[in-house]
Amino acid sequence: MKNELCFKHGLTENGIPIYVMEMPWLKSIASGVRVCAGTADEVWPEEAGLAHGLEHMVFHGGGKFNNSCDLAGDIENIGGELNAWTWKDHTFYYNNVPCQYFERSVDNLSQLVYHANIPEHKIVSEMNNITQEINKYHDTPVLYAHELATELAYNGTVLAKQTIGTKEAVSNFCRNDFIRFRDRFYIPDNLSFFVVGGITLPEAIKTFDQFFSHNCSGSFNSRYINGIKPMPPSIKEHRKDIDQTNIYLVYRTLSEDSRYINMYAAMLDSGMSFPLFQDVREKMGLCYSINASTQKFQNYGSFMVYVGTGKESTNKAIDSICDVIWKYKNDSVLLDRTKTFLLGSLDLKYQSAMYILADTVEDLSLSGVPADYWEKVEDIKSITIDEVEYCVEKYLTQDKFKTVIIENE
């Protein structure tokens, strides 16, 4: 049984690592290419958003595809899906197709990573699309508050940079900027391949060798995230066009304790029957939306709680959240219940090749290797209430959080 839901690791002919979870009972295959290049590798302010901009531009065709419609249609015409994301330390291109089209899916990925033309005539319009994405974030208080919360948490490091960049930089990108960034980072040493579904490791290696045989020169993008500074003062902004106050409580953590902080976030917020929802929304009627979240990177992490409430209830909401955070830190019954929830949730998620694929990419960013299903199960089961309580007292005290508040004038 434990031979199932495990990743098999291999290398392609040109040394690119490939991780395959063989699930022969599935009729689909999700696969992706992780590029070790993201926002952390940009030179700010002039390159702010360049990694994300390049991710957009490669979808405009090249190689065997004349334009974005042809490229997307290659996968969508067979019922598949394709997309990408850019994050602080990587960019990930992926698709999901019926098993019989796996060769096509890998070919499509290679067109994105190696053969995109970056057409000059599409740059202005595509960068305008990203400008509208930036506007959406800034015009949506909850999204903008999260951006500011991230800046607070990682003050002084490249992790504080916003992935979508700035309108000033994005509007000035030219083709040479994208080509330069791609030539620097889109090389075999910075690539990793992931495959989940109805295929074997040897079959996957053979297919990736067929379409990713390039041997561009360069070296692995090794970076160490440092330079962290104390979190700056809390942020408060006023807007004319909103009625609800949007609040983030922000705590900085260290990655070495992320598994315990993640568990506590789940203890507080795994659904409507868990403490944050019950204590702050149901019992006190202070909000419609409230949630806890975590971020984790190679060296640093964060714990955040968001709540949307009335301006007159701001202090009460913050105090109530702090009370909840402190109240349940040694609740062993809640921990056991949360473990049961997480194990059940994991089983449901492992019915989806796409979920496994996305989760695996995050694992690689943190530990250098993807964790399989059984390692995740053991990790959940092994956490003790003493470990949780220790980390709550270490990081989540009232003197250590900052707030981001966006409210009506």
Buried (B, 14 or more C-beta within 10 A) or exposed (E): EEEEBBBBEBEBEBEBBBBBBBBEEBEBBBBBBBBBBBBBBBEBEEBBBBBBBBBBBBBBBBBEBEBBEEBBEBBBEEEBEBBBBBBBBBBBBBBBBBBEBBBBBBBBBBBBBBBBBBBEEBBEEBBEEBBEBBEEBEEEBBEBBBBBBBBBBBBEBBBBBBBBBBBEBBBEBEBEBBBBBBEEBBBBBBBBBBBBBBBEBEBBBEBBBBBBEBEBEEEEBEBEBEEBEEBEEBBEBEBEEBEBBBBBBBBBBBBEBBBBBBBBBBBBBBEEEBBBBBBBBEEBEBBEEBEBBBBBBBBBBBBBBBBBBBEEBBEBBBEBBBBBBBEBBBBEEBBEBBBEBBEEBBEEBBEBBBBBBBBBBBBBBBEEBBBBBBBBBEBBEEBEBEBBBBBBEBBBEEEBBBBBBBBBE
